Amino acid sequence: MSFFESIAPHPLLQTFWYIALPASLIFIIQSIMTFMGVDSHDGGNADFQSDLSTDTDSPFQLFSLRNLINFMLGFGWTGISFYSTIHNPTLLISLSFCVGGLFVFGFFMIMRQLFKLNEDNSLKLENLVGASAEVYLTIPESMKGTGKILISTKGSTRELEAMTRGEKIGSNARVKIISVENEIVIVEKF
């Protein structure tokens, strides 16, 4: 008598055990590899071409080994957990299928939140053209020297070197950034 026949006399329960145990083992190995930094990508190169998403920069792949393991984990353990409670096999398999899908969806939501942390919040001066700022140190007239401006962008206040093509602009004046040249912003008075 095999191990599964002793703990699960019914073939449906044996099937849930056959799915849950290997999926759990692979999940544990994947988790350890992820925390060790060995896991550099999501699944193997399966040479599968699909166009299921409109977002081409999405790091989430619907058909991957990790999602298969997540589904099998939810499916198998739900079947084992509710086997003695739900006696209708169709209802039990349907519930297990839904929970497996929820595991994949939950993983997707977690990964989506984690990838938001990967945003590039570095300041690109070219993106400031058209923005308004306040003069911090007087800006000399006609590109004869630099002054400084304070600008609030992406949740922080930055101090930048600035020049003007027109007349001198004194401290505390409001200015508009019109261009960027050699990492110096060119401004004009409002």
Buried (B, 14 or more C-beta within 10 A) or exposed (E): EEEBEEEBEEEEBBBBBBBBBBBBEBBEEBEEEEEEEEBEEBBEEEEEEEEEEEEEEBEBBEEBBBBBBBBBBBBBBBBBBBBEEBEEEEEBBEBBBEBBBBBBEEBBEEBEEEEEEEEEEEEEBEEBEEBBBBBBBBBBBEBEEBBBBBBEBEEEEBEBBBBBEEEBBEEEBEBEBEBBEEEBBBBBBE
